Amino acid sequence: MLLKLVPQRQGQDCVISCLASVTERPYEEILSIATKMCPKVLARGLFMTEARKILKKLGLKSKMSHAG
């Protein structure tokens, strides 16, 4: 499977771009969901816990893994 990479559009939207890439959803859809959860998302970015909530909202499962 080849990923179609969705480029960042601003300085703090790397997680939005990443989620758009791996879910094959439009950047705007991910941004819309993220903005509802965190209105200042483009000013501060997203934490992994928030990214996981977005995936859940899209009906996708995620799993945290810790190195060590």
All heavy atoms as a GROMACS GRO file, in nm:
protein
  523
    1MET      N    1   0.084  -0.118   0.000
    1MET     CA    2   0.000   0.000   0.000
    1MET      C    3   0.088   0.124   0.000
    1MET      O    4   0.178   0.138   0.082
    1MET     CB    5  -0.089  -0.002   0.124
    1MET     CG    6  -0.169   0.124   0.141
    1MET     SD    7  -0.282   0.115   0.281
    1MET     CE    8  -0.202   0.228   0.392
    2LEU      N    9   0.064   0.213  -0.092
    2LEU     CA   10   0.136   0.339  -0.096
    2LEU      C   11   0.050   0.449  -0.034
    2LEU      O   12  -0.069   0.458  -0.064
    2LEU     CB   13   0.170   0.378  -0.240
    2LEU     CG   14   0.271   0.289  -0.310
    2LEU    CD1   15   0.288   0.333  -0.454
    2LEU    CD2   16   0.404   0.294  -0.239
    3LEU      N   17   0.110   0.528   0.052
    3LEU     CA   18   0.039   0.639   0.112
    3LEU      C   19   0.049   0.762   0.024
    3LEU      O   20   0.156   0.793  -0.029
    3LEU     CB   21   0.099   0.675   0.248
    3LEU     CG   22   0.069   0.585   0.365
    3LEU    CD1   23   0.141   0.636   0.489
    3LEU    CD2   24  -0.079   0.578   0.392
    4LYS      N   25  -0.061   0.831   0.009
    4LYS     CA   26  -0.059   0.960  -0.056
    4LYS      C   27  -0.038   1.062   0.056
    4LYS      O   28  -0.126   1.082   0.140
    4LYS     CB   29  -0.190   0.987  -0.130
    4LYS     CG   30  -0.191   1.122  -0.197
    4LYS     CD   31  -0.322   1.148  -0.267
    4LYS     CE   32  -0.320   1.288  -0.325
    4LYS     NZ   33  -0.450   1.328  -0.377
    5LEU      N   34   0.079   1.120   0.059
    5LEU     CA   35   0.110   1.212   0.167
    5LEU      C   36   0.037   1.344   0.152
    5LEU      O   37   0.035   1.404   0.045
    5LEU     CB   38   0.261   1.237   0.173
    5LEU     CG   39   0.345   1.113   0.202
    5LEU    CD1   40   0.493   1.150   0.203
    5LEU    CD2   41   0.306   1.049   0.334
    6VAL      N   42  -0.025   1.387   0.260
    6VAL     CA   43  -0.095   1.515   0.265
    6VAL      C   44  -0.001   1.613   0.333
    6VAL      O   45   0.033   1.595   0.450
    6VAL     CB   46  -0.227   1.503   0.343
    6VAL    CG1   47  -0.296   1.637   0.354
    6VAL    CG2   48  -0.318   1.399   0.277
    7PRO      N   49   0.045   1.715   0.262
    7PRO     CA   50   0.142   1.808   0.321
    7PRO      C   51   0.082   1.898   0.427
    7PRO      O   52  -0.038   1.926   0.427
    7PRO     CB   53   0.190   1.891   0.201
    7PRO     CG   54   0.078   1.884   0.104
    7PRO     CD   55   0.013   1.750   0.124
    8GLN      N   56   0.169   1.940   0.518
    8GLN     CA   57   0.130   2.039   0.617
    8GLN      C   58   0.098   2.170   0.547
    8GLN      O   59   0.156   2.203   0.444
    8GLN     CB   60   0.244   2.065   0.716
    8GLN     CG   61   0.262   1.958   0.819
    8GLN     CD   62   0.370   1.996   0.917
    8GLN    OE1   63   0.475   1.935   0.916
    8GLN    NE2   64   0.345   2.095   1.000
    9ARG      N   65   0.007   2.246   0.606
    9ARG     CA   66  -0.029   2.376   0.551
    9ARG      C   67   0.012   2.490   0.643
    9ARG      O   68   0.017   2.604   0.601
    9ARG     CB   69  -0.180   2.383   0.526
    9ARG     CG   70  -0.223   2.280   0.423
    9ARG     CD   71  -0.369   2.292   0.392
    9ARG     NE   72  -0.410   2.186   0.301
    9ARG     CZ   73  -0.534   2.167   0.263
    9ARG    NH1   74  -0.630   2.247   0.305
    9ARG    NH2   75  -0.563   2.068   0.179
   10GLN      N   76   0.039   2.455   0.769
   10GLN     CA   77   0.081   2.554   0.867
   10GLN      C   78   0.184   2.489   0.959
   10GLN      O   79   0.211   2.370   0.949
   10GLN     CB   80  -0.039   2.604   0.947
   10GLN     CG   81  -0.144   2.669   0.859
   10GLN     CD   82  -0.249   2.740   0.939
   10GLN    OE1   83  -0.229   2.778   1.053
   10GLN    NE2   84  -0.366   2.760   0.879
   11GLY      N   85   0.234   2.565   1.052
   11GLY     CA   86   0.340   2.516   1.138
   11GLY      C   87   0.300   2.413   1.241
   11GLY      O   88   0.381   2.332   1.284
   12GLN      N   89   0.174   2.412   1.283
   12GLN     CA   90   0.131   2.324   1.393
   12GLN      C   91   0.031   2.218   1.349
   12GLN      O   92  -0.040   2.163   1.432
   12GLN     CB   93   0.069   2.409   1.505
   12GLN     CG   94   0.163   2.508   1.568
   12GLN     CD   95   0.276   2.442   1.643
   12GLN    OE1   96   0.260   2.336   1.704
   12GLN    NE2   97   0.393   2.502   1.639
   13ASP      N   98   0.025   2.187   1.221
   13ASP     CA   99  -0.076   2.093   1.174
   13ASP      C  100  -0.019   1.958   1.130
   13ASP      O  101  -0.080   1.887   1.049
   13ASP     CB  102  -0.161   2.155   1.064
   13ASP     CG  103  -0.083   2.180   0.935
   13ASP    OD1  104   0.041   2.179   0.940
   13ASP    OD2  105  -0.148   2.203   0.831
   14CYS      N  106   0.094   1.919   1.185
   14CYS     CA  107   0.157   1.795   1.141
   14CYS      C  108   0.071   1.672   1.171
   14CYS      O  109   0.063   1.580   1.089
   14CYS     CB  110   0.297   1.780   1.201
   14CYS     SG  111   0.303   1.790   1.380
   15VAL      N  112   0.004   1.670   1.285
   15VAL     CA  113  -0.080   1.554   1.319
   15VAL      C  114  -0.202   1.550   1.227
   15VAL      O  115  -0.243   1.442   1.184
   15VAL     CB  116  -0.121   1.556   1.468
   15VAL    CG1  117  -0.219   1.445   1.500
   15VAL    CG2  118   0.002   1.544   1.557
   16ILE      N  119  -0.257   1.665   1.194
   16ILE     CA  120  -0.370   1.669   1.101
   16ILE      C  121  -0.328   1.613   0.966
   16ILE      O  122  -0.398   1.529   0.908
   16ILE     CB  123  -0.424   1.813   1.088
   16ILE    CG1  124  -0.486   1.856   1.220
   16ILE    CG2  125  -0.526   1.823   0.975
   16ILE    CD1  126  -0.518   2.002   1.230
   17SER      N  127  -0.214   1.654   0.916
   17SER     CA  128  -0.164   1.603   0.788
   17SER      C  129  -0.137   1.453   0.795
   17SER      O  130  -0.170   1.380   0.702
   17SER     CB  131  -0.036   1.677   0.749
   17SER     OG  132  -0.063   1.812   0.725
   18CYS      N  133  -0.080   1.409   0.904
   18CYS     CA  134  -0.051   1.267   0.922
   18CYS      C  135  -0.181   1.185   0.923
   18CYS      O  136  -0.190   1.083   0.855
   18CYS     CB  137   0.026   1.247   1.052
   18CYS     SG  138   0.064   1.075   1.088
   19LEU      N  139  -0.279   1.231   0.999
   19LEU     CA  140  -0.406   1.158   1.005
   19LEU      C  141  -0.476   1.157   0.869
   19LEU      O  142  -0.534   1.056   0.830
   19LEU     CB  143  -0.498   1.219   1.112
   19LEU     CG  144  -0.454   1.199   1.256
   19LEU    CD1  145  -0.547   1.273   1.351
   19LEU    CD2  146  -0.444   1.053   1.293
   20ALA      N  147  -0.471   1.268   0.798
   20ALA     CA  148  -0.529   1.272   0.664
   20ALA      C  149  -0.459   1.172   0.572
   20ALA      O  150  -0.524   1.103   0.493
   20ALA     CB  151  -0.521   1.414   0.607
   21SER      N  152  -0.328   1.162   0.584
   21SER     CA  153  -0.252   1.069   0.502
   21SER      C  154  -0.286   0.923   0.532
   21SER      O  155  -0.317   0.846   0.442
   21SER     CB  156  -0.101   1.090   0.522
   21SER     OG  157  -0.061   1.216   0.477
   22VAL      N  158  -0.281   0.886   0.658
   22VAL     CA  159  -0.301   0.744   0.693
   22VAL      C  160  -0.446   0.699   0.682
   22VAL      O  161  -0.472   0.581   0.660
   22VAL     CB  162  -0.242   0.708   0.831
   22VAL    CG1  163  -0.094   0.734   0.835
   22VAL    CG2  164  -0.312   0.780   0.943
   23THR      N  165  -0.541   0.792   0.698
   23THR     CA  166  -0.682   0.754   0.687
   23THR      C  167  -0.737   0.773   0.547
   23THR      O  168  -0.849   0.731   0.518
   23THR     CB  169  -0.769   0.836   0.784
   23THR    OG1  170  -0.763   0.974   0.748
   23THR    CG2  171  -0.729   0.814   0.928
   24GLU      N  172  -0.657   0.836   0.460
   24GLU     CA  173  -0.699   0.868   0.324
   24GLU      C  174  -0.825   0.954   0.323
   24GLU      O  175  -0.912   0.942   0.237
   24GLU     CB  176  -0.718   0.741   0.241
   24GLU     CG  177  -0.590   0.661   0.228
   24GLU     CD  178  -0.605   0.535   0.145
   24GLU    OE1  179  -0.720   0.485   0.127
   24GLU    OE2  180  -0.502   0.485   0.097
   25ARG      N  181  -0.834   1.041   0.422
   25ARG     CA  182  -0.945   1.137   0.431
   25ARG      C  183  -0.892   1.275   0.395
   25ARG      O  184  -0.773   1.303   0.411
   25ARG     CB  185  -1.000   1.143   0.573
   25ARG     CG  186  -1.045   1.011   0.632
   25ARG     CD  187  -1.181   0.969   0.575
   25ARG     NE  188  -1.223   0.843   0.631
   25ARG     CZ  189  -1.323   0.829   0.716
   25ARG    NH1  190  -1.394   0.932   0.756
   25ARG    NH2  191  -1.354   0.710   0.763
   26PRO      N  192  -0.979   1.364   0.350
   26PRO     CA  193  -0.934   1.499   0.316
   26PRO      C  194  -0.882   1.575   0.439
   26PRO      O  195  -0.935   1.559   0.550
   26PRO     CB  196  -1.059   1.568   0.261
   26PRO     CG  197  -1.152   1.457   0.223
   26PRO     CD  198  -1.120   1.343   0.316
   27TYR      N  199  -0.781   1.654   0.418
   27TYR     CA  200  -0.724   1.739   0.523
   27TYR      C  201  -0.836   1.818   0.591
   27TYR      O  202  -0.840   1.829   0.714
   27TYR     CB  203  -0.621   1.833   0.459
   27TYR     CG  204  -0.562   1.936   0.552
   27TYR    CD1  205  -0.439   1.914   0.613
   27TYR    CD2  206  -0.626   2.056   0.577
   27TYR    CE1  207  -0.383   2.009   0.697
   27TYR    CE2  208  -0.572   2.152   0.661
   27TYR     CZ  209  -0.450   2.128   0.720
   27TYR     OH  210  -0.396   2.222   0.804
   28GLU      N  211  -0.926   1.875   0.512
   28GLU     CA  212  -1.033   1.960   0.565
   28GLU      C  213  -1.126   1.884   0.659
   28GLU      O  214  -1.176   1.938   0.756
   28GLU     CB  215  -1.115   2.022   0.451
   28GLU     CG  216  -1.039   2.122   0.368
   28GLU     CD  217  -0.944   2.060   0.265
   28GLU    OE1  218  -0.947   1.936   0.243
   28GLU    OE2  219  -0.863   2.136   0.209
   29GLU      N  220  -1.150   1.756   0.631
   29GLU     CA  221  -1.235   1.675   0.718
   29GLU      C  222  -1.169   1.654   0.853
   29GLU      O  223  -1.232   1.669   0.958
   29GLU     CB  224  -1.265   1.539   0.652
   29GLU     CG  225  -1.352   1.449   0.738
   29GLU     CD  226  -1.377   1.313   0.676
   29GLU    OE1  227  -1.330   1.287   0.562
   29GLU    OE2  228  -1.442   1.232   0.741
   30ILE      N  229  -1.040   1.620   0.851
   30ILE     CA  230  -0.967   1.600   0.976
   30ILE      C  231  -0.958   1.732   1.054
   30ILE      O  232  -0.980   1.735   1.175
   30ILE     CB  233  -0.825   1.545   0.949
   30ILE    CG1  234  -0.831   1.414   0.868
   30ILE    CG2  235  -0.749   1.526   1.080
   30ILE    CD1  236  -0.902   1.300   0.934
   31LEU      N  237  -0.931   1.840   0.984
   31LEU     CA  238  -0.923   1.970   1.049
   31LEU      C  239  -1.056   2.009   1.113
   31LEU      O  240  -1.060   2.061   1.224
   31LEU     CB  241  -0.879   2.078   0.949
   31LEU     CG  242  -0.870   2.220   1.003
   31LEU    CD1  243  -0.771   2.230   1.118
   31LEU    CD2  244  -0.834   2.317   0.891
   32SER      N  245  -1.165   1.982   1.045
   32SER     CA  246  -1.297   2.013   1.099
   32SER      C  247  -1.324   1.939   1.229
   32SER      O  248  -1.371   1.997   1.327
   32SER     CB  249  -1.404   1.978   0.995
   32SER     OG  250  -1.533   1.996   1.048
   33ILE      N  251  -1.294   1.811   1.232
   33ILE     CA  252  -1.312   1.731   1.354
   33ILE      C  253  -1.221   1.783   1.464
   33ILE      O  254  -1.264   1.800   1.579
   33ILE     CB  255  -1.285   1.582   1.326
   33ILE    CG1  256  -1.388   1.526   1.228
   33ILE    CG2  257  -1.285   1.501   1.456
   33ILE    CD1  258  -1.354   1.390   1.172
   34ALA      N  259  -1.096   1.809   1.430
   34ALA     CA  260  -0.999   1.856   1.528
   34ALA      C  261  -1.038   1.991   1.586
   34ALA      O  262  -1.025   2.014   1.707
   34ALA     CB  263  -0.860   1.864   1.465
   35THR      N  264  -1.089   2.080   1.503
   35THR     CA  265  -1.127   2.214   1.549
   35THR      C  266  -1.244   2.208   1.645
   35THR      O  267  -1.252   2.288   1.738
   35THR     CB  268  -1.159   2.304   1.427
   35THR    OG1  269  -1.045   2.308   1.342
   35THR    CG2  270  -1.192   2.444   1.469
   36LYS      N  271  -1.334   2.114   1.624
   36LYS     CA  272  -1.447   2.099   1.717
   36LYS      C  273  -1.398   2.054   1.854
   36LYS      O  274  -1.455   2.092   1.956
   36LYS     CB  275  -1.549   2.000   1.661
   36LYS     CG  276  -1.625   2.057   1.542
   36LYS     CD  277  -1.716   1.954   1.481
   36LYS     CE  278  -1.778   2.011   1.355
   36LYS     NZ  279  -1.843   1.910   1.274
   37MET      N  280  -1.293   1.972   1.858
   37MET     CA  281  -1.238   1.923   1.984
   37MET      C  282  -1.147   2.026   2.049
   37MET      O  283  -1.141   2.036   2.171
   37MET     CB  284  -1.156   1.795   1.959
   37MET     CG  285  -1.240   1.676   1.925
   37MET     SD  286  -1.143   1.528   1.884
   37MET     CE  287  -0.992   1.550   1.969
   38CYS      N  288  -1.074   2.097   1.967
   38CYS     CA  289  -0.972   2.190   2.015
   38CYS      C  290  -0.972   2.314   1.924
   38CYS      O  291  -0.904   2.313   1.821
   38CYS     CB  292  -0.836   2.121   2.014
   38CYS     SG  293  -0.702   2.228   2.063
   39PRO      N  294  -1.048   2.417   1.959
   39PRO     CA  295  -1.060   2.534   1.871
   39PRO      C  296  -0.927   2.599   1.831
   39PRO      O  297  -0.918   2.658   1.725
   39PRO     CB  298  -1.146   2.630   1.953
   39PRO     CG  299  -1.224   2.542   2.044
   39PRO     CD  300  -1.132   2.428   2.076
   40LYS      N  301  -0.824   2.587   1.913
   40LYS     CA  302  -0.695   2.650   1.883
   40LYS      C  303  -0.595   2.551   1.825
   40LYS      O  304  -0.474   2.567   1.837
   40LYS     CB  305  -0.638   2.714   2.009
   40LYS     CG  306  -0.723   2.827   2.062
   40LYS     CD  307  -0.661   2.891   2.184
   40LYS     CE  308  -0.750   3.004   2.234
   40LYS     NZ  309  -0.690   3.073   2.347
   41VAL      N  310  -0.645   2.448   1.757
   41VAL     CA  311  -0.560   2.341   1.706
   41VAL      C  312  -0.448   2.393   1.615
   41VAL      O  313  -0.335   2.346   1.622
   41VAL     CB  314  -0.643   2.232   1.636
   41VAL    CG1  315  -0.710   2.285   1.511
   41VAL    CG2  316  -0.556   2.113   1.601
   42LEU      N  317  -0.477   2.491   1.532
   42LEU     CA  318  -0.373   2.541   1.441
   42LEU      C  319  -0.271   2.629   1.511
   42LEU      O  320  -0.164   2.654   1.456
   42LEU     CB  321  -0.436   2.616   1.323
   42LEU     CG  322  -0.517   2.526   1.228
   42LEU    CD1  323  -0.581   2.610   1.119
   42LEU    CD2  324  -0.430   2.417   1.168
   43ALA      N  325  -0.301   2.672   1.631
   43ALA     CA  326  -0.206   2.752   1.708
   43ALA      C  327  -0.116   2.666   1.796
   43ALA      O  328  -0.001   2.700   1.821
   43ALA     CB  329  -0.280   2.853   1.795
   44ARG      N  330  -0.168   2.551   1.842
   44ARG     CA  331  -0.091   2.470   1.936
   44ARG      C  332  -0.067   2.326   1.893
   44ARG      O  333   0.007   2.252   1.955
   44ARG     CB  334  -0.153   2.472   2.074
   44ARG     CG  335  -0.281   2.391   2.088
   44ARG     CD  336  -0.298   2.348   2.233
   44ARG     NE  337  -0.417   2.272   2.258
   44ARG     CZ  338  -0.425   2.140   2.250
   44ARG    NH1  339  -0.322   2.070   2.213
   44ARG    NH2  340  -0.537   2.078   2.278
   45GLY      N  341  -0.136   2.281   1.787
   45GLY     CA  342  -0.119   2.142   1.744
   45GLY      C  343  -0.206   2.048   1.824
   45GLY      O  344  -0.294   2.090   1.899
   46LEU      N  345  -0.182   1.918   1.807
   46LEU     CA  346  -0.260   1.814   1.875
   46LEU      C  347  -0.169   1.721   1.954
   46LEU      O  348  -0.056   1.695   1.914
   46LEU     CB  349  -0.338   1.730   1.773
   46LEU     CG  350  -0.454   1.795   1.701
   46LEU    CD1  351  -0.503   1.705   1.590
   46LEU    CD2  352  -0.566   1.824   1.798
   47PHE      N  353  -0.223   1.670   2.063
   47PHE     CA  354  -0.155   1.566   2.140
   47PHE      C  355  -0.201   1.430   2.086
   47PHE      O  356  -0.305   1.420   2.020
   47PHE     CB  357  -0.190   1.577   2.289
   47PHE     CG  358  -0.141   1.703   2.352
   47PHE    CD1  359  -0.229   1.805   2.385
   47PHE    CD2  360  -0.006   1.721   2.379
   47PHE    CE1  361  -0.184   1.922   2.444
   47PHE    CE2  362   0.040   1.838   2.439
   47PHE     CZ  363  -0.049   1.939   2.470
   48MET      N  364  -0.126   1.328   2.114
   48MET     CA  365  -0.161   1.194   2.066
   48MET      C  366  -0.297   1.149   2.118
   48MET      O  367  -0.371   1.081   2.048
   48MET     CB  368  -0.053   1.092   2.101
   48MET     CG  369   0.075   1.110   2.020
   48MET     SD  370   0.049   1.123   1.841
   48MET     CE  371  -0.024   0.966   1.802
   49THR      N  372  -0.331   1.185   2.241
   49THR     CA  373  -0.462   1.148   2.295
   49THR      C  374  -0.574   1.209   2.210
   49THR      O  375  -0.676   1.145   2.185
   49THR     CB  376  -0.477   1.193   2.440
   49THR    OG1  377  -0.447   1.333   2.450
   49THR    CG2  378  -0.385   1.115   2.533
   50GLU      N  379  -0.553   1.331   2.162
   50GLU     CA  380  -0.652   1.396   2.077
   50GLU      C  381  -0.656   1.330   1.938
   50GLU      O  382  -0.763   1.312   1.880
   50GLU     CB  383  -0.621   1.545   2.065
   50GLU     CG  384  -0.637   1.617   2.198
   50GLU     CD  385  -0.571   1.753   2.204
   50GLU    OE1  386  -0.469   1.775   2.133
   50GLU    OE2  387  -0.620   1.838   2.279
   51ALA      N  388  -0.541   1.292   1.888
   51ALA     CA  389  -0.534   1.223   1.760
   51ALA      C  390  -0.612   1.092   1.766
   51ALA      O  391  -0.685   1.057   1.672
   51ALA     CB  392  -0.389   1.198   1.719
   52ARG      N  393  -0.598   1.022   1.876
   52ARG     CA  394  -0.670   0.896   1.893
   52ARG      C  395  -0.821   0.918   1.900
   52ARG      O  396  -0.899   0.837   1.850
   52ARG     CB  397  -0.620   0.823   2.016
   52ARG     CG  398  -0.474   0.778   1.999
   52ARG     CD  399  -0.425   0.696   2.115
   52ARG     NE  400  -0.490   0.564   2.107
   52ARG     CZ  401  -0.514   0.489   2.213
   52ARG    NH1  402  -0.481   0.530   2.333
   52ARG    NH2  403  -0.573   0.372   2.199
   53LYS      N  404  -0.863   1.029   1.961
   53LYS     CA  405  -1.006   1.061   1.966
   53LYS      C  406  -1.060   1.089   1.826
   53LYS      O  407  -1.173   1.053   1.794
   53LYS     CB  408  -1.031   1.181   2.057
   53LYS     CG  409  -1.015   1.148   2.204
   53LYS     CD  410  -1.036   1.271   2.290
   53LYS     CE  411  -1.008   1.239   2.436
   53LYS     NZ  412  -1.020   1.358   2.521
   54ILE      N  413  -0.980   1.154   1.742
   54ILE     CA  414  -1.020   1.180   1.605
   54ILE      C  415  -1.037   1.048   1.530
   54ILE      O  416  -1.136   1.027   1.459
   54ILE     CB  417  -0.920   1.272   1.533
   54ILE    CG1  418  -0.925   1.412   1.594
   54ILE    CG2  419  -0.947   1.277   1.383
   54ILE    CD1  420  -0.814   1.505   1.548
   55LEU      N  421  -0.941   0.957   1.546
   55LEU     CA  422  -0.951   0.826   1.481
   55LEU      C  423  -1.077   0.753   1.527
   55LEU      O  424  -1.147   0.692   1.445
   55LEU     CB  425  -0.826   0.743   1.510
   55LEU     CG  426  -0.698   0.792   1.443
   55LEU    CD1  427  -0.579   0.714   1.496
   55LEU    CD2  428  -0.708   0.780   1.292
   56LYS      N  429  -1.106   0.760   1.656
   56LYS     CA  430  -1.225   0.694   1.709
   56LYS      C  431  -1.351   0.755   1.646
   56LYS      O  432  -1.444   0.684   1.610
   56LYS     CB  433  -1.229   0.706   1.860
   56LYS     CG  434  -1.342   0.630   1.925
   56LYS     CD  435  -1.333   0.634   2.076
   56LYS     CE  436  -1.446   0.552   2.136
   56LYS     NZ  437  -1.438   0.550   2.283
   57LYS      N  438  -1.353   0.887   1.634
   57LYS     CA  439  -1.467   0.956   1.574
   57LYS      C  440  -1.487   0.912   1.428
   57LYS      O  441  -1.600   0.909   1.378
   57LYS     CB  442  -1.447   1.106   1.582
   57LYS     CG  443  -1.572   1.187   1.570
   57LYS     CD  444  -1.544   1.326   1.624
   57LYS     CE  445  -1.660   1.401   1.674
   57LYS     NZ  446  -1.746   1.357   1.771
   58LEU      N  447  -1.379   0.876   1.361
   58LEU     CA  448  -1.384   0.828   1.223
   58LEU      C  449  -1.418   0.679   1.215
   58LEU      O  450  -1.425   0.622   1.108
   58LEU     CB  451  -1.251   0.854   1.152
   58LEU     CG  452  -1.216   0.999   1.127
   58LEU    CD1  453  -1.071   1.012   1.080
   58LEU    CD2  454  -1.311   1.061   1.027
   59GLY      N  455  -1.436   0.616   1.332
   59GLY     CA  456  -1.469   0.474   1.336
   59GLY      C  457  -1.347   0.382   1.324
   59GLY      O  458  -1.362   0.265   1.290
   60LEU      N  459  -1.230   0.437   1.353
   60LEU     CA  460  -1.106   0.359   1.343
   60LEU      C  461  -1.047   0.333   1.481
   60LEU      O  462  -1.062   0.413   1.572
   60LEU     CB  463  -1.004   0.434   1.256
   60LEU     CG  464  -1.052   0.465   1.114
   60LEU    CD1  465  -0.956   0.562   1.046
   60LEU    CD2  466  -1.065   0.337   1.035
   61LYS      N  467  -0.981   0.220   1.494
   61LYS     CA  468  -0.918   0.185   1.620
   61LYS      C  469  -0.770   0.225   1.615
   61LYS      O  470  -0.708   0.227   1.509
   61LYS     CB  471  -0.928   0.035   1.645
   61LYS     CG  472  -1.068  -0.013   1.669
   61LYS     CD  473  -1.070  -0.161   1.695
   61LYS     CE  474  -1.212  -0.209   1.715
   61LYS     NZ  475  -1.217  -0.352   1.744
   62SER      N  476  -0.716   0.254   1.732
   62SER     CA  477  -0.573   0.284   1.741
   62SER      C  478  -0.520   0.220   1.869
   62SER      O  479  -0.596   0.188   1.959
   62SER     CB  480  -0.549   0.435   1.743
   62SER     OG  481  -0.605   0.493   1.858
   63LYS      N  482  -0.390   0.203   1.872
   63LYS     CA  483  -0.328   0.139   1.988
   63LYS      C  484  -0.199   0.212   2.018
   63LYS      O  485  -0.120   0.238   1.929
   63LYS     CB  486  -0.301  -0.008   1.957
   63LYS     CG  487  -0.237  -0.083   2.070
   63LYS     CD  488  -0.215  -0.228   2.031
   63LYS     CE  489  -0.144  -0.302   2.141
   63LYS     NZ  490  -0.117  -0.442   2.105
   64MET      N  491  -0.180   0.245   2.144
   64MET     CA  492  -0.055   0.309   2.188
   64MET      C  493   0.046   0.199   2.218
   64MET      O  494   0.013   0.096   2.275
   64MET     CB  495  -0.078   0.392   2.314
   64MET     CG  496  -0.167   0.514   2.293
   64MET     SD  497  -0.085   0.650   2.214
   64MET     CE  498   0.018   0.709   2.345
   65SER      N  499   0.167   0.223   2.179
   65SER     CA  500   0.275   0.130   2.206
   65SER      C  501   0.392   0.207   2.263
   65SER      O  502   0.427   0.314   2.212
   65SER     CB  503   0.315   0.059   2.077
   65SER     OG  504   0.423  -0.026   2.102
   66HIS      N  505   0.450   0.157   2.366
   66HIS     CA  506   0.562   0.225   2.431
   66HIS      C  507   0.691   0.146   2.405
   66HIS      O  508   0.696   0.025   2.425
   66HIS     CB  509   0.540   0.238   2.581
   66HIS     CG  510   0.418   0.318   2.616
   66HIS    ND1  511   0.416   0.454   2.614
   66HIS    CD2  512   0.292   0.279   2.649
   66HIS    CE1  513   0.296   0.497   2.647
   66HIS    NE2  514   0.218   0.392   2.668
   67ALA      N  515   0.791   0.215   2.359
   67ALA     CA  516   0.922   0.152   2.336
   67ALA      C  517   0.988   0.127   2.470
   67ALA      O  518   0.969   0.199   2.566
   67ALA     CB  519   1.008   0.240   2.248
   68GLY      N  520   1.069   0.028   2.475
   68GLY     CA  521   1.144   0.009   2.598
   68GLY      C  522   1.154  -0.129   2.633
   68GLY      O  523   1.198  -0.204   2.693
   0.00000   0.00000   0.00000
